[in-house]
Amino acid sequence: MPDTPSRGVLVTGSSRGVGAAVARAFAARGDRVVVHHRSADTADRAEEVLASLPGPGHARLAADLADPDAVARLADAAVDVLGRVDVLVNNAAMIVPPGSSGSRRGDHPLDGTTYEDWVAVWQRTLATNLLGPAHLTWCVARHMIDVPPAGGLPAGRVVNVGSRGAYRGEPEIPAYGASKAGLHSFGQSMAQHLGRHGIAVTSVAPGFVRTEMAGYALADPDAAAATRAQSPFGRVAEAEEVAAAVLALASPQAEWASGAVLDLNGASHLR
């Protein structure tokens, strides 16, 4: 049983991978979770995650985070379902953009991408990975400020899922790396602004995680060996390890971590 009242938690991009693991971790501690996914194409996966969550009060909501109007509707719908959003996890992100002329990974190196595709990649990636979380944070944080929490709970928690690539650099997918660097910076700005309202904002910066999104790095024996060798532990992270970190940062006891960006890469990149 949880040692605090059940919280309302919105986890973006939770139809698979890290987001699904995060949703399950919150539900396991007794929280009520909104499983978010982008479109009808991912509805079946989101339903599977929803069905796997223990306890009552969970829901599934769809929204394209690149659409500001859809973001506002998502926030309103989450409030309707949960009553109050106590925790927002900005996890949703994309690498593969529509219209890319690169590989299925969404590679867009400067010297191998047309200008038209370069512009399209940057616009879509930033709209989803940076502007979407910024707009959703505005909506949810305003709700946290206006609606008092249940007894024993803090005013709110926001946890952003960033990336090691924000620091190490992403020469083949620079839009992705830049979007995550911006997300880290945005989180720190919000930590300073929202602290006056009792809302703590943190970020976690994973390296490679064994998920579908990172499948290209584990697709063949040579690539997998090189990827694992980046860490002295000789492996990549599991989604549940990232979920555990998000759960800890979102806890009522983690207020003083506000503004922190937690490196979670198995010592594969130190700064």
C-alpha positions in Angstrom: 0.0 0.0 0.0 1.3 3.5 -0.7 2.4 5.6 2.2 0.7 8.7 0.7 -2.7 9.2 -0.9 -3.2 8.0 -4.5 -2.0 10.6 -7.0 -3.3 11.5 -10.4 -0.4 10.9 -12.9 -0.3 11.9 -16.6 2.5 10.0 -18.5 3.0 11.1 -22.1 4.1 8.6 -24.7 3.2 5.7 -22.5 2.0 3.2 -25.1 5.4 1.6 -25.2 9.0 1.6 -24.0 10.0 3.8 -21.1 6.6 5.5 -20.9 4.8 2.2 -20.5 7.3 1.2 -17.7 6.7 4.5 -16.0 3.0 4.1 -16.1 3.2 0.7 -14.6 5.6 1.9 -11.9 3.2 4.6 -10.7 0.2 2.3 -10.9 2.0 -0.3 -8.8 2.4 2.2 -6.0 -1.3 2.9 -6.0 -1.5 6.0 -8.3 -4.1 6.6 -11.0 -2.5 6.9 -14.4 -3.5 8.4 -17.7 -1.8 6.4 -20.5 -1.2 8.9 -23.3 -0.5 8.0 -27.0 -0.3 10.0 -30.1 -3.0 8.6 -32.5 -5.2 5.8 -33.5 -2.2 3.9 -34.8 -1.0 3.3 -31.3 -4.4 2.8 -29.6 -4.0 -1.0 -29.4 -0.7 -0.7 -27.7 -2.0 1.9 -25.3 -5.0 -0.3 -24.5 -2.6 -3.2 -23.7 -0.6 -1.0 -21.3 -3.9 0.3 -19.7 -5.1 -3.3 -19.2 -1.8 -4.2 -17.5 -2.1 -1.5 -14.8 -3.1 -2.7 -11.4 -5.8 -0.9 -9.4 -8.7 1.4 -10.5 -9.0 4.9 -11.9 -6.7 4.6 -15.0 -7.6 5.9 -18.5 -6.2 6.2 -22.0 -6.1 9.5 -23.9 -4.8 10.3 -27.4 -3.2 13.6 -28.5 -0.6 14.8 -31.0 1.7 16.9 -28.8 2.9 18.9 -31.9 -0.6 20.4 -32.0 -1.1 23.1 -29.2 -4.9 22.7 -29.3 -4.6 19.0 -28.9 -2.3 19.5 -25.9 -4.8 21.8 -24.2 -7.6 19.2 -24.8 -5.3 16.5 -23.4 -4.7 18.5 -20.2 -8.4 19.1 -19.7 -9.3 15.5 -20.4 -6.7 14.3 -17.9 -8.1 16.6 -15.2 -11.6 15.3 -16.0 -10.4 11.7 -15.5 -8.1 12.1 -12.6 -9.8 15.0 -10.7 -6.3 16.5 -10.2 -3.0 15.9 -12.0 -0.4 15.6 -9.2 2.4 14.4 -11.4 3.2 15.1 -15.1 5.8 13.0 -16.8 6.9 14.5 -20.1 8.2 11.4 -21.7 6.9 11.4 -25.3 9.5 12.0 -28.0 10.2 11.2 -31.6 13.2 10.5 -33.8 11.7 9.5 -37.1 9.9 12.5 -38.7 7.4 12.4 -41.5 8.9 13.1 -44.9 12.5 12.3 -43.9 14.7 11.2 -46.7 17.1 9.5 -44.3 17.0 6.0 -42.9 14.1 4.6 -40.9 16.0 5.9 -37.8 15.3 9.5 -39.0 19.0 10.3 -39.6 19.4 13.8 -40.9 23.2 14.6 -41.1 23.8 18.0 -42.5 25.8 16.8 -45.4 23.4 14.0 -46.3 20.0 15.7 -46.1 18.2 18.0 -48.5 17.3 21.4 -47.2 13.6 20.6 -47.5 13.9 17.5 -45.4 16.2 19.3 -42.9 13.6 22.0 -42.2 10.8 19.4 -41.9 12.8 17.2 -39.5 13.7 20.2 -37.2 10.1 21.6 -37.2 8.5 18.3 -36.4 11.1 17.2 -33.9 11.0 20.4 -31.9 7.3 20.7 -32.1 6.9 17.2 -30.5 9.9 16.9 -28.2 10.2 20.5 -26.9 7.2 22.7 -27.6 4.7 19.9 -26.8 6.1 19.4 -23.3 6.4 23.1 -22.8 2.7 23.7 -23.7 1.5 20.7 -21.7 3.5 21.9 -18.7 1.8 25.3 -18.9 -1.6 23.7 -18.9 -0.9 21.2 -16.1 1.1 23.5 -13.9 -1.7 26.1 -14.0 -4.0 23.4 -12.9 -1.7 22.4 -10.1 -1.5 26.0 -8.9 -5.3 26.5 -9.0 -6.5 23.2 -7.5 -5.3 22.3 -4.0 -3.8 18.9 -3.6 -5.2 16.2 -1.4 -4.1 16.0 2.2 -0.4 15.0 2.6 0.5 15.6 -1.0 2.8 18.3 -2.4 1.5 20.9 -4.9 2.8 18.9 -7.8 5.7 17.3 -9.6 6.9 17.5 -13.2 9.5 15.1 -14.5 11.0 15.4 -18.0 12.6 12.5 -19.8 15.6 14.0 -21.6 18.6 12.3 -23.0 22.4 11.8 -22.7 22.5 13.1 -26.3 21.7 16.6 -25.0 25.3 16.7 -23.6 27.2 14.2 -25.7 26.0 15.4 -29.1 24.0 13.7 -31.8 25.8 14.3 -35.1 23.4 12.0 -37.1 20.2 13.2 -35.4 21.0 16.8 -34.3 17.4 17.9 -34.0 16.8 15.2 -31.4 19.8 16.1 -29.4 18.9 19.8 -29.5 15.3 19.1 -28.5 16.5 17.2 -25.4 19.0 19.9 -24.5 16.2 22.4 -24.7 13.9 20.2 -22.6 16.6 20.1 -19.8 16.9 23.9 -19.9 13.2 24.4 -19.9 12.8 22.1 -16.9 15.4 24.1 -15.0 13.6 27.4 -15.8 10.3 25.9 -14.6 12.0 24.6 -11.5 13.0 28.2 -10.6 9.6 29.6 -11.5 7.3 27.0 -10.1 9.1 26.4 -6.8 7.3 29.4 -5.4 4.1 27.4 -5.8 5.5 24.2 -4.2 5.9 22.4 -7.6 9.2 20.6 -8.1 10.5 20.1 -11.6 13.3 17.6 -12.5 14.7 15.8 -15.5 16.3 12.4 -16.1 18.8 12.0 -19.0 19.1 8.3 -20.0 21.6 6.8 -22.4 20.6 3.9 -24.5 17.6 2.0 -23.2 16.4 -1.4 -24.5 13.3 -0.2 -26.2 11.9 -0.1 -29.7 13.1 3.5 -30.3 16.7 2.4 -29.6 16.4 -0.8 -31.6 18.7 0.4 -34.4 21.6 0.4 -31.9 21.0 -3.2 -31.0 19.9 -4.4 -34.5 22.9 -6.6 -35.3 25.7 -8.2 -33.2 28.3 -5.6 -34.1 26.1 -2.6 -33.4 24.8 -4.2 -30.2 28.4 -5.0 -28.9 29.5 -1.4 -29.7 26.5 0.1 -27.9 26.9 -2.1 -24.8 30.6 -1.3 -24.7 29.9 2.4 -24.2 29.2 1.6 -20.5 31.7 -0.1 -18.2 28.8 -2.3 -17.1 28.7 -3.7 -20.6 25.0 -3.3 -21.2 22.2 -0.8 -21.9 19.5 0.3 -19.5 16.2 -1.4 -19.0 13.1 0.7 -19.2 12.2 -0.3 -15.7 15.4 1.4 -14.4 14.4 4.7 -16.0 10.9 4.3 -14.5 12.4 3.8 -11.0 14.3 7.0 -11.4 11.2 8.9 -12.5 9.2 7.5 -9.6 11.9 8.6 -7.2 12.1 12.1 -8.6 8.3 12.4 -8.5 8.0 11.4 -4.8 6.7 13.8 -2.2 10.2 13.6 -0.5 12.1 14.7 -3.6 11.3 18.4 -3.5 14.9 19.5 -2.9 16.0 17.8 -6.1 14.0 20.4 -8.1 16.1 21.7 -11.0 18.3 18.6 -11.2 19.1 16.7 -14.3 19.8 13.1 -13.3 22.4 11.4 -15.6 21.2 7.8 -16.0 23.6 6.3 -18.5 25.7 3.7 -16.7 28.8 5.9 -16.7 28.8 5.8 -20.5 29.1 9.6 -20.6 30.4 11.7 -17.8 30.3 15.5 -17.4 
